[in-house]
Amino acid sequence: MCAPEPGGRGRQPLVLAICCLSVLLAGLDTTILNVALPGIRQDLNSSVTGLQWTLDAYTIVLAALLTSAGSAADRLGRKRVFQLGLMLFTVGSTLCSFAPTTAWLVAFRAVQAAGGSMLTPVAMAILTHAFPHPRERARAIGTWGTVVGLSMAAGPVLGGLLVQWAGWRSVFWVNVPIGLAALLLTTLHIPESRAPHPRRPDPVGQILVTVLLGTLTYALIEAPGAGWTSPPVVAGLIAAAGALAWLVPYESRRDEPLIDPRLFRSAPFSGATATAVFAFAALSGFLFANTLYLQGDLGLSPLGAGLRLLPMAALSLLCPPLSGRIVGSRGPRVPLLIAGAGIASSGVLAALVTRFAHPSPLLLSLAYALFGLGFGFVNAPVTDTAVAGLPSTQAGVAASIAATSRQVGAALGIAVIGAAAATGARSAAWWAITGCGLAVLALAAVTARRAATTAAPPPTKSSPTSPGPGPAPVRRAGPVREGA
């Protein structure tokens, strides 16, 4: 890693502020758009499937490109790639705000996501370069994690305000001044840095990952309407299976793969990855189903719907620091058990409460609070467990795959739970969320034990990102916060 430039210490607060601006952009976009979906549906005459694609176009592209974006930044220069990401995200947001049809909106969301893939992983690398001392870096990452929680918590309320006062297009306008300010500050104050041994490009792996995610999500979204035996859906499933069957042996043969299948031999790593998929599937499905329920079934305004979600947002903001402290003192199992129990009980309560034409506001708020509690406890143990079960030289790769698994989960949640909500089977959506919570509970019981998290990692080929054949010692250094 390059040494910080002379005088770089004085610019550390600015670098942190710029990186936090970037994560504010990405975090807001995760939750703010859901409140705008009914407005998009009415204005653009969108189907529910079109709304699902509006969300999933972003998450699929983001998931497919996250790892490659971090690798490209290490090779080409982090500042340069970060600037490109900010420009693409800002341009994509501007285009989304002028989209004349749902198809164009989906396409512009993909542009936005291409830029978003260069923000979070590259900003974390910039922070690591700017804060070389571990204690300072930990404080910076703590601030970063707070902004992540704040952006997700503020999204529904801010989205409700914007949609109610200025229409759905305003949720994209808000990104433009933030993106331009971050771009200007990056140009002036972020030092350039590169990795001493960057990973080589893996274009074949990148194509296979994109095909796998895109075709699988297509099949899951289109199947409820077209039928599971319809030719397009069957073709999508076959293409996804073929891409996976090619991806695993191809990546296993490479010294520097985009995604190393050998990492999944580690039970803690596999458990953390699966937990992230289920937790973020629950989150994206929860937000999508609640948008249709609150604004469609209950007839609430966008602001009213956003305010109803405040219990979820507040606990999603308050619980991560507590979760991180518990991970540091007692390991990841307790926070993951709390997470699974919170998400599962939220789904059960929502399924029972929403059966009534006039649901109890108190019970509905309790269901949302339980979900916020569960989701607030999941991120710190997921990242910590993924990294702790592997050698320190593979920590960056493990964290990037954990981040990718979150986006994969979000895409699948919108496809599966969103499809259940779209067909009018709201109870099926809540029970699917319950199932995701129970899966988190089961994974915590099996893979998040202290014995498992200290197990020796699988042997890997020698490469700049692996220590060589044979196990390497693993040292738990406390919780790895969200974004690490």
C-alpha positions as CSV (number, residue, x, y, z in Angstrom):
1,M,0.0,0.0,0.0
2,C,1.3,3.4,-0.8
3,A,2.3,5.6,2.1
4,P,0.2,8.7,2.8
5,E,1.3,11.8,1.1
6,P,3.1,14.5,3.2
7,G,0.5,16.6,4.9
8,G,-2.1,13.8,4.3
9,R,-2.9,13.7,8.1
10,G,-4.4,17.2,8.0
11,R,-6.7,16.2,5.2
12,Q,-8.0,13.0,6.9
13,P,-11.3,14.6,8.1
14,L,-12.0,15.8,4.5
15,V,-11.2,12.3,3.1
16,L,-13.6,10.8,5.7
17,A,-16.3,13.3,4.9
18,I,-16.0,12.6,1.1
19,C,-16.1,8.9,1.6
20,C,-19.2,9.3,3.9
21,L,-20.9,11.4,1.2
22,S,-20.4,8.5,-1.2
23,V,-21.9,5.9,1.1
24,L,-24.7,8.4,1.8
25,L,-25.5,8.3,-1.9
26,A,-25.5,4.5,-2.1
27,G,-27.3,4.0,1.2
28,L,-30.1,6.4,0.5
29,D,-30.7,4.8,-2.9
30,T,-31.3,1.5,-1.1
31,T,-34.3,2.6,0.8
32,I,-35.5,5.9,-0.6
33,L,-36.9,4.6,-3.9
34,N,-39.3,2.1,-2.4
35,V,-41.6,4.9,-1.2
36,A,-41.7,6.3,-4.7
37,L,-42.8,3.0,-6.4
38,P,-46.6,3.8,-6.4
39,G,-45.9,7.2,-7.9
40,I,-43.7,5.5,-10.6
41,R,-46.4,2.9,-11.2
42,Q,-49.1,5.6,-11.8
43,D,-47.0,8.0,-13.8
44,L,-45.3,5.5,-16.1
45,N,-48.2,3.0,-16.1
46,S,-45.8,0.4,-14.8
47,S,-46.7,-3.2,-13.9
48,V,-45.6,-4.7,-10.6
49,T,-43.0,-6.7,-12.6
50,G,-41.7,-3.4,-14.0
51,L,-41.3,-2.0,-10.4
52,Q,-39.4,-5.1,-9.4
53,W,-37.0,-4.6,-12.4
54,T,-36.6,-0.9,-11.4
55,L,-35.2,-2.1,-8.1
56,D,-33.4,-5.2,-9.3
57,A,-31.7,-3.6,-12.3
58,Y,-29.7,-1.7,-9.7
59,T,-28.9,-4.6,-7.3
60,I,-28.0,-7.1,-10.0
61,V,-25.5,-4.7,-11.7
62,L,-24.1,-3.6,-8.3
63,A,-23.7,-7.3,-7.2
64,A,-22.0,-8.3,-10.5
65,L,-19.5,-5.4,-10.5
66,L,-18.5,-4.8,-6.9
67,T,-15.5,-7.2,-6.8
68,S,-14.3,-6.1,-10.3
69,A,-14.6,-2.4,-9.3
70,G,-12.4,-2.8,-6.3
71,S,-9.8,-4.8,-8.3
72,A,-9.8,-2.1,-11.0
73,A,-9.3,0.6,-8.5
74,D,-6.3,-1.2,-7.0
75,R,-4.8,-1.5,-10.5
76,L,-5.8,1.8,-12.2
77,G,-5.9,4.2,-9.2
78,R,-8.5,4.5,-6.5
79,K,-9.1,8.2,-6.9
80,R,-9.6,7.8,-10.6
81,V,-12.1,5.0,-10.3
82,F,-13.9,6.7,-7.4
83,Q,-14.3,9.8,-9.6
84,L,-15.6,7.7,-12.5
85,G,-18.1,6.1,-10.1
86,L,-19.3,9.4,-8.8
87,M,-19.8,10.7,-12.3
88,L,-21.7,7.6,-13.5
89,F,-23.9,7.6,-10.4
90,T,-24.7,11.3,-10.8
91,V,-25.4,11.0,-14.5
92,G,-27.5,7.9,-14.0
93,S,-29.5,9.6,-11.3
94,T,-30.1,12.6,-13.6
95,L,-31.2,10.3,-16.4
96,C,-33.5,8.4,-14.1
97,S,-35.3,11.6,-13.1
98,F,-36.2,12.2,-16.8
99,A,-37.1,8.6,-17.7
100,P,-40.1,8.6,-20.0
101,T,-41.0,4.9,-19.6
102,T,-40.4,2.1,-17.2
103,A,-37.9,0.4,-19.7
104,W,-35.8,3.6,-19.8
105,L,-35.9,3.9,-16.0
106,V,-34.6,0.3,-15.7
107,A,-31.8,1.0,-18.2
108,F,-30.8,4.2,-16.4
109,R,-30.9,2.4,-13.0
110,A,-28.2,0.1,-14.5
111,V,-26.0,3.1,-15.3
112,Q,-26.5,4.3,-11.8
113,A,-25.5,1.0,-10.4
114,A,-22.4,0.8,-12.5
115,G,-21.3,4.0,-10.8
116,G,-22.5,2.7,-7.4
117,S,-20.3,-0.4,-7.7
118,M,-17.2,2.0,-7.7
119,L,-18.2,3.9,-4.5
120,T,-18.4,1.6,-1.5
121,P,-15.5,-0.8,-2.0
122,V,-13.2,2.0,-3.4
123,A,-14.1,4.4,-0.7
124,M,-13.1,1.8,1.9
125,A,-9.8,1.3,0.2
126,I,-9.3,5.1,0.2
127,L,-10.0,5.2,3.9
128,T,-7.6,2.4,4.6
129,H,-4.9,4.4,2.7
130,A,-5.8,7.7,4.4
131,F,-5.8,6.2,7.9
132,P,-2.8,4.0,8.2
133,H,-2.9,3.7,12.0
134,P,-5.3,1.0,13.2
135,R,-6.9,3.0,16.0
136,E,-7.6,6.0,13.7
137,R,-8.9,3.7,11.0
138,A,-11.2,2.0,13.4
139,R,-12.7,5.4,14.4
140,A,-13.1,6.3,10.8
141,I,-14.8,3.1,9.9
142,G,-17.1,3.6,12.9
143,T,-18.1,6.9,11.5
144,W,-18.6,5.3,8.1
145,G,-20.8,2.7,9.7
146,T,-22.9,5.3,11.4
147,V,-23.5,7.0,8.1
148,V,-24.5,3.7,6.5
149,G,-27.2,3.3,9.2
150,L,-28.3,6.9,9.0
151,S,-28.7,6.7,5.3
152,M,-30.9,3.6,5.5
153,A,-32.9,5.0,8.4
154,A,-33.5,8.4,6.7
155,G,-34.4,6.9,3.3
156,P,-38.1,6.1,3.9
157,V,-38.9,9.4,5.6
158,L,-36.9,11.5,3.2
159,G,-38.4,9.6,0.3
160,G,-41.9,10.2,1.6
161,L,-41.3,13.9,2.0
162,L,-39.8,14.3,-1.5
163,V,-42.5,12.2,-3.3
164,Q,-45.3,14.0,-1.5
165,W,-44.0,17.4,-2.2
166,A,-42.3,17.1,-5.5
167,G,-43.2,13.8,-7.1
168,W,-41.2,10.5,-7.5
169,R,-38.6,12.0,-9.8
170,S,-37.3,14.1,-6.9
171,V,-35.8,11.0,-5.2
172,F,-33.2,11.0,-8.0
173,W,-32.7,14.8,-8.0
174,V,-31.5,14.6,-4.4
175,N,-28.5,12.5,-5.6
176,V,-27.3,15.2,-8.1
177,P,-26.0,17.9,-5.7
178,I,-24.5,15.4,-3.3
179,G,-22.7,13.6,-6.2
180,L,-21.4,16.8,-7.7
181,A,-20.1,18.0,-4.3
182,A,-18.4,14.7,-3.6
183,L,-16.9,14.8,-7.1
184,L,-15.5,18.3,-6.7
185,L,-14.1,17.5,-3.2
186,T,-12.6,14.2,-4.5
187,T,-10.8,16.1,-7.3
188,L,-9.4,18.6,-4.8
189,H,-8.6,16.6,-1.7
190,I,-8.3,12.8,-2.3
191,P,-4.8,11.6,-2.9
192,E,-4.2,8.9,-5.6
193,S,-3.2,5.5,-4.4
194,R,-2.8,2.0,-5.9
195,A,-2.2,-1.5,-4.5
196,P,1.4,-2.8,-4.8
197,H,0.1,-6.1,-6.2
198,P,-3.3,-5.6,-7.8
199,R,-5.3,-8.6,-8.9
200,R,-5.4,-9.4,-12.6
201,P,-8.7,-8.8,-14.5
202,D,-11.0,-11.8,-14.9
203,P,-13.4,-10.9,-17.8
204,V,-14.7,-14.5,-18.2
205,G,-15.6,-14.7,-14.5
206,Q,-17.2,-11.3,-14.7
207,I,-19.4,-12.3,-17.6
208,L,-20.4,-15.6,-16.0
209,V,-21.4,-13.9,-12.7
210,T,-23.4,-11.3,-14.6
211,V,-25.2,-14.0,-16.6
212,L,-25.9,-16.1,-13.5
213,L,-27.4,-13.2,-11.5
214,G,-29.3,-11.7,-14.5
215,T,-30.9,-14.9,-15.8
216,L,-31.8,-16.3,-12.4
217,T,-33.4,-13.0,-11.3
218,Y,-35.3,-12.8,-14.7
219,A,-36.7,-16.3,-14.2
220,L,-37.8,-15.6,-10.6
221,I,-39.5,-12.2,-11.5
222,E,-41.2,-13.4,-14.7
223,A,-42.3,-16.9,-13.5
224,P,-45.4,-15.8,-11.4
225,G,-46.9,-14.2,-14.5
226,A,-45.6,-16.3,-17.4
227,G,-45.5,-19.6,-15.6
228,W,-42.6,-21.8,-14.5
229,T,-42.8,-23.9,-17.7
230,S,-42.9,-20.9,-20.1
231,P,-40.0,-21.0,-22.6
232,P,-38.4,-17.7,-21.4
233,V,-38.4,-18.7,-17.8
234,V,-37.1,-22.2,-18.5
235,A,-34.4,-20.6,-20.7
236,G,-33.4,-18.3,-17.9
237,L,-33.1,-21.1,-15.4
238,I,-31.0,-23.2,-17.8
239,A,-28.8,-20.2,-18.6
240,A,-28.3,-19.6,-14.8
241,A,-27.5,-23.3,-14.2
242,G,-25.1,-23.4,-17.1
243,A,-23.3,-20.2,-15.9
244,L,-22.9,-21.6,-12.4
245,A,-21.7,-25.0,-13.8
246,W,-19.0,-23.2,-15.8
247,L,-18.1,-20.6,-13.2
248,V,-17.1,-23.0,-10.4
249,P,-14.5,-25.1,-12.2
250,Y,-13.2,-22.1,-14.2
251,E,-12.6,-20.0,-11.1
252,S,-11.1,-22.9,-9.2
253,R,-8.4,-23.2,-11.9
254,R,-7.4,-19.5,-11.7
255,D,-4.6,-18.2,-9.4
256,E,-6.5,-14.9,-9.0
257,P,-10.2,-15.6,-9.5
258,L,-12.9,-13.0,-9.3
259,I,-14.7,-15.2,-6.8
260,D,-12.7,-18.1,-5.3
261,P,-14.9,-21.2,-4.8
262,R,-12.3,-22.6,-2.4
263,L,-13.2,-19.9,0.2
264,F,-16.6,-21.6,0.6
265,R,-15.0,-24.6,2.2
266,S,-14.7,-22.5,5.3
267,A,-17.9,-23.1,7.3
268,P,-17.9,-19.6,8.9
269,F,-17.4,-17.9,5.6
270,S,-20.1,-20.0,3.8
271,G,-22.5,-19.4,6.8
272,A,-21.8,-15.6,6.7
273,T,-22.4,-15.4,3.0
274,A,-25.7,-17.3,3.2
275,T,-26.8,-15.3,6.2
276,A,-26.2,-12.1,4.2
277,V,-28.2,-13.4,1.4
278,F,-31.2,-14.3,3.6
279,A,-31.0,-11.1,5.7
280,F,-30.9,-8.8,2.7
281,A,-33.5,-10.8,0.9
282,A,-35.7,-10.2,3.9
283,L,-34.9,-6.4,3.9
284,S,-35.6,-5.8,0.2
285,G,-38.7,-8.0,0.3
286,F,-39.9,-6.3,3.5
287,L,-39.6,-2.8,2.0
288,F,-41.2,-3.8,-1.3
289,A,-44.1,-5.6,0.3
290,N,-44.7,-2.8,2.8
291,T,-44.7,-0.2,0.0
292,L,-47.5,-2.0,-1.7
293,Y,-49.3,-2.6,1.6
294,L,-49.1,0.8,3.2
295,Q,-49.8,2.9,0.1
296,G,-51.9,0.4,-1.8
297,D,-54.0,-1.5,0.7
298,L,-54.1,1.1,3.5
299,G,-54.1,4.1,1.1
300,L,-51.4,6.1,3.1
301,S,-49.6,9.0,1.5
302,P,-45.9,8.5,0.7
303,L,-45.0,10.6,3.8
304,G,-47.4,8.6,5.9
305,A,-45.9,5.3,4.7
306,G,-42.4,6.6,5.5
307,L,-43.4,7.6,9.0
308,R,-45.0,4.2,9.6
309,L,-41.6,2.7,9.0
310,L,-39.8,4.9,11.5
311,P,-39.7,2.2,14.2
312,M,-37.8,-0.1,11.8
313,A,-35.5,2.8,10.7
314,A,-34.7,3.9,14.3
315,L,-33.7,0.4,15.5
316,S,-31.7,-0.2,12.3
317,L,-29.7,2.9,13.2
318,L,-29.3,2.2,17.0
319,C,-28.6,-1.5,17.0
320,P,-25.4,-1.9,14.9
321,P,-23.0,-0.3,17.5
322,L,-24.4,-2.6,20.2
323,S,-24.1,-5.6,17.8
324,G,-20.5,-4.7,17.1
325,R,-19.7,-4.6,20.8
326,I,-21.3,-8.0,21.4
327,V,-19.3,-9.5,18.5
328,G,-16.1,-8.1,20.0
329,S,-16.8,-9.5,23.5
330,R,-18.8,-12.7,22.9
331,G,-18.5,-13.5,19.2
332,P,-21.0,-13.4,16.4
333,R,-23.5,-16.1,17.5
334,V,-25.6,-14.0,19.9
335,P,-26.1,-11.1,17.5
336,L,-27.0,-13.5,14.7
337,L,-29.5,-15.3,17.0
338,I,-31.1,-11.9,17.9
339,A,-31.1,-11.0,14.2
340,G,-32.8,-14.2,13.1
341,A,-35.4,-14.1,15.9
342,G,-36.2,-10.4,15.2
343,I,-36.7,-10.9,11.5
344,A,-38.7,-14.1,11.9
345,S,-41.0,-12.8,14.6
346,S,-41.6,-9.6,12.6
347,G,-42.8,-11.7,9.6
348,V,-45.1,-13.8,11.8
349,L,-46.6,-10.7,13.5
350,A,-47.0,-8.9,10.2
351,A,-48.8,-11.9,8.7
352,L,-51.2,-11.9,11.5
353,V,-51.8,-8.2,11.8
354,T,-52.2,-7.4,8.1
355,R,-55.1,-10.0,7.8
356,F,-57.4,-7.3,9.1
357,A,-58.9,-4.4,7.1
358,H,-58.0,-2.0,9.9
359,P,-54.8,-3.3,11.5
360,S,-53.7,-2.1,14.9
361,P,-51.2,0.7,14.5
362,L,-49.5,-0.4,17.7
363,L,-49.0,-4.0,16.5
364,L,-47.9,-2.9,13.1
365,S,-45.3,-0.6,14.6
366,L,-44.2,-3.5,16.8
367,A,-43.7,-5.7,13.7
368,Y,-41.6,-3.0,12.1
369,A,-39.6,-2.5,15.3
370,L,-38.9,-6.2,15.5
371,F,-37.6,-6.2,11.9
372,G,-35.4,-3.2,12.6
373,L,-34.0,-4.9,15.7
374,G,-33.2,-8.0,13.7
375,F,-31.7,-6.3,10.8
376,G,-29.7,-3.9,13.0
377,F,-27.9,-6.9,14.6
378,V,-27.0,-8.7,11.4
379,N,-24.3,-6.7,9.6
380,A,-21.4,-6.6,12.1
381,P,-21.4,-10.4,12.8
382,V,-21.8,-11.2,9.1
383,T,-18.7,-9.2,8.1
384,D,-16.7,-10.3,11.2
385,T,-17.5,-14.0,10.6
386,A,-16.7,-13.9,7.0
387,V,-13.3,-12.4,7.6
388,A,-12.4,-14.1,10.9
389,G,-12.5,-17.6,9.5
390,L,-9.9,-16.9,6.8
391,P,-6.2,-15.7,6.8
392,S,-5.7,-12.0,7.1
393,T,-4.3,-11.9,3.5
394,Q,-7.8,-12.9,2.3
395,A,-9.7,-10.4,4.4
396,G,-10.3,-8.0,1.5
397,V,-11.6,-10.7,-0.8
398,A,-13.8,-12.1,1.9
399,A,-15.3,-8.7,2.7
400,S,-16.0,-8.0,-1.0
401,I,-17.8,-11.3,-1.4
402,A,-19.8,-10.7,1.7
403,A,-20.8,-7.3,0.3
404,T,-21.7,-8.9,-3.0
405,S,-23.8,-11.5,-1.2
406,R,-25.8,-8.7,0.3
407,Q,-26.7,-7.4,-3.1
408,V,-27.5,-10.9,-4.4
409,G,-29.9,-11.3,-1.4
410,A,-31.5,-7.9,-2.2
411,A,-32.1,-8.9,-5.8
412,L,-33.5,-12.3,-4.9
413,G,-35.7,-10.8,-2.1
414,I,-37.3,-8.4,-4.6
415,A,-37.8,-11.2,-7.1
416,V,-39.3,-13.8,-4.8
417,I,-41.0,-11.9,-2.0
418,G,-41.9,-9.1,-4.4
419,A,-43.6,-11.7,-6.6
420,A,-45.6,-13.0,-3.7
421,A,-46.7,-9.5,-2.7
422,A,-47.5,-8.6,-6.3
423,T,-49.9,-11.4,-6.7
424,G,-52.0,-10.1,-3.8
425,A,-50.8,-13.0,-1.5
426,R,-49.5,-10.6,1.1
427,S,-49.4,-13.3,3.7
428,A,-47.1,-15.3,1.5
429,A,-44.7,-12.4,1.5
430,W,-44.7,-12.1,5.3
431,W,-44.2,-15.9,5.7
432,A,-41.3,-15.7,3.2
433,I,-39.7,-13.1,5.4
434,T,-40.3,-15.3,8.4
435,G,-38.5,-18.1,6.5
436,C,-35.5,-15.8,5.9
437,G,-35.3,-15.1,9.6
438,L,-35.5,-18.8,10.5
439,A,-32.7,-19.5,8.0
440,V,-30.6,-16.8,9.8
441,L,-31.3,-18.5,13.1
442,A,-30.3,-21.9,11.8
443,L,-27.1,-20.7,10.2
444,A,-26.2,-18.9,13.4
445,A,-26.6,-22.1,15.4
446,V,-24.6,-24.2,12.9
447,T,-21.8,-21.9,11.6
448,A,-21.4,-19.1,14.1
449,R,-20.1,-21.1,17.0
450,R,-16.8,-20.0,18.5
451,A,-15.2,-23.3,17.4
452,A,-16.3,-22.7,13.9
453,T,-15.1,-19.1,13.7
454,T,-11.6,-20.1,14.7
455,A,-11.4,-23.1,12.3
456,A,-8.5,-23.3,10.0
457,P,-9.2,-21.9,6.5
458,P,-9.1,-24.0,3.4
459,P,-5.9,-24.4,1.5
460,T,-5.6,-22.1,-1.6
461,K,-3.3,-21.6,-4.4
462,S,-0.4,-19.2,-3.9
463,S,-1.3,-15.8,-5.1
464,P,-1.0,-12.2,-4.0
465,T,-4.3,-12.6,-2.2
466,S,-3.6,-15.9,-0.5
467,P,-0.8,-17.1,1.8
468,G,0.0,-20.2,-0.1
469,P,-0.8,-23.9,0.6
470,G,-1.7,-25.0,4.0
471,P,-3.6,-23.3,6.9
472,A,-2.6,-20.0,8.3
473,P,-3.2,-18.8,11.8
474,V,-6.4,-16.7,12.3
475,R,-6.5,-14.0,14.9
476,R,-9.7,-12.4,15.9
477,A,-9.1,-8.7,16.3
478,G,-12.5,-7.5,17.3
479,P,-15.5,-6.7,15.1
480,V,-15.2,-5.7,11.5
481,R,-17.8,-3.0,11.1
482,E,-20.2,-2.6,8.2
483,G,-18.3,-1.6,5.0
484,A,-15.0,-3.1,6.0
